[in-house]
Amino acid sequence: MSAQSSSTAEQASGLQRCEAEAAHYALLRRLAPVIRHNMAGTLQPIAMVAAMLERRLQKADPDPEALLRNARDIVALSKEAAASCVDLMGWLAPKDNRPVRADAGIAECVGMVVTQLSFRGFSVTDNSGSIAAQLPQSVLRTVLTAALIGLTDAAAAPGKLLISAGFAEGVLSIHVDLKVPEVPEPVRAMDKPPYRLLDWQDVQALAQQESVRLTRGENRLTLQFEASAATDPQTLAETVQA
């Protein structure tokens, strides 16, 4: 390879990285309200129990057993909140390529966007079922959530998102179809506009960065991830029962 060809390849590679980084930032900005809301939700029970404990301490004759229960509740809730916040921070900066079951990962991604999409008139139905496959959690979080947001951002009218999935020969395929009613509703105006819309160039850049194959058509897309068969007994048992 000549020096000029090598330089051109490096420039193209650098451009792709920049596009993926910009798309990832835009995705996180779109997810930020949900992440902030979920963090606040994990901390709220601690504040409620702490307020109850404070009121009991102010009584002339507090009940020691009730105080002890409140203290234990605060410890337990604090541990749960810390674990939840650490997990939510993984959306911003994943520490590793922790594997996740495909069905659990898909459900998690849907849970991150379903409320925001409902405000815009979209509904989501996850028909992926139990899948005996696992893949890096960060890959699924990045590409699937971007694809769901990108598909709805490009829609001319709100409708129902139908998600299905299958696993064969080391490939997890996720299909998303947007069904628009014959008489579509107008797109609902949002109180605050999003940071910016995600277009297909954003989704493609993220998919390419994570080595995910993206195929799209009108109101439809397919994502193909490299995955491995799940080996944990619980997943295999659930798959057999299904």
N, C-alpha and C positions, 0 to 999 in steps of 0.2 A: 504494500500500500504506500502510495506517495505521501510526502509531507502535507501537500494540499488536501488530499483526500482524508488524511488523518485529522487535520484541523477542521475540515467540514463536518466530519463525524462527531468530533468533540463538541462543536458548536450546536449541532442538532441535539446531542444528548443533553447538553446544558440547558437548551431551550425547553426540552421535554421535562426536565427536573423543575425548572421555574414554573412551567404551566401546572404541573402537578402540585407544587407547593402553593401556588395561588388558589387553585381549586380546593385544596385541603383547608386553607385558611377560610375561604368563603363558606365551606361546609360547616366548619366549627362555629363560625359566626351565626349561621342559621340554627345550629343546635344549642347555642349558648343559653337562650331563654329556658329550654327544657332542662339542661344541666343545672342551671341556677335554681330552678323551681324544685328539682328533685333533691338537691343538697339542702335547701331550706326545709323540705318536707321531712328529711331524716333527722333534722335538729329540733324541730318543733316539739315532738313528744318529750324530749329532755327538758325543755323549758317549762312545759306544763307540769311535769312531775316535780321539778325543782320549785316551782311556785307553790305547789301543794305542800311540799316539805317545809317551805318557809312559813306558811300559814300555821302548820302544826307546831313548829318550833316556837311561835309567838304565843301559843296558848299557855295559860298558867300551869296546867298540869298535862303536858304532852304525853301521848301514848308511845312508850319506847318501841313496842313491836311495830306500830304503824310507821314510825320514823325509820326503823331498820328496813322495812319493806320498801319504802320510798328510796332509801339510799341504795339498796340492791337493784331496784328498777333503774335508777340513774346509771349505775355501773353497766348493767346489761345493755341499756339503750345507747350508752356512749360507745360501747364496743361495736354495736350494730351500725351506728352512724359513722364511725371511723372507717369500718370496712366498706360501707356504701360509698362514702366520699372518695376513698382510694380507688374504688372501681370506676366511679364517674370521672375521676381525673385521668383514668386510662384512655378515655376518649380523646383527651387533649395530648397526652404524651405516653403512649404505651411503652412499658418497660421491656416487654419481651413478646415473643410470638406464642403466647399461651393458647393452647388449643381449646376449642369449644365445640360442643355438640351442635350439629347443623340446625336442628329444630329449635334448640334453646337460643342459638345465636340469631336466627331469623326472627324469633319472637321478641328478642331484646331490641333489635333494630326497628321492628314495627312499633314497639312500645315507645321508642324515642320520638317518632314522628306522627303517631296517630292523632294526638290531640291537636297539634298544629294544623294537620291536614283537615281535621273535622271543622275547624274554624273557617276553612276556605270551602267547605261543602263536600269534601272527599271523605269516603269511608274506606276502610281496609278490611279485607277478609283473608286470613292466613289459612290456606288449605294445604300447607306443605306437609303436615302430618309428622309422624315419627320417622326420622332418617338415621340409619346406622352409619353416620359419617362424622368426621370432625375435621376442622381446619383452623388456621390462626384466627383468633377472635378479632384482632385489629384489622385484618383484611376484610372480613365480613362487615364489620362496623363501618369502615370507610366507604367501600364500594356500594354495598346494598343501600345504605341510607342516602348516599348521594344519588343513586339511581332512582329511588322512590321520590325524592324531592325534585330531581330533574325532570322526571316524567310528568309530575303534576304541574311544575312550573311551565312546561311547554304545552299543557292542555288548553284547548280553547274554551272548555267548560268543565265543571266538576262532575265527578262520577264515582264509580266504585272500583277500587283496586283489588284485583284477585291475584293472590300469590300461590304458586304451586312449585314443587321441587321434586327432584329425583336424583338418585346417586347410582352411577354405573361406571365400571372400569376406571376408578380413581378420579372421576369428574362429578362434581356436584353442580347440577343445573338448576337455576332458579328462574322461573318464568313469572313475569308480572304483566297482567293485562288490565287496561283501563277501559271499563265499560261505561259509556256515556249514554244516558237515556235518550229516547227518540226526541223528546222535547226537553233539551238540557236546560238546567237552571243557570242563570248568569253567575259568573265568578263573583264570590262575595268579597266585598271590600274589607280590608284588614285595618284595624285601628292604627297600627304602625306598619309601614312597608318593611319587607325584609331587607337585610343588608344589601343583597342583590340576588337576582335570579341565578339559578344554576342552569347552564346550558349543556348541550351534549358534548361540547368540547371539554368542559370541566369533568364530566362523568368519564369520558373516554380517557382523559389524562390520568385520572385516579386509577381506572381499571388497568391501563397500560403499566403504570408504576407498580401495581400489585400483581402483574402477570395474570390478569383476569380477562377472559374473552367476553366482549360485549357485542351483542347483536340486537339491533332495534328496528322496529317498523312503526307504522302509525298506531299510536296508543298501545304499544307492546314492546317489551324488551326481554332479552334472555341473558343471564350472566352465567358463565361457566368457570368454576373455581377448581383448582387442584385440591383434592381432599383425600383423606385416608379413612379406611374402615374403622369404625369405633371399636375399641377393645374392652371398654368397661362393661361389666356384667349388667348394670342397670339399663344401659342403652340397648344392648342386645336383647334383653328380656322384653323391653317395651316394643322393640321392633317385631319380635316373634308374636307377641300378643296382638299387635295391630294387624 
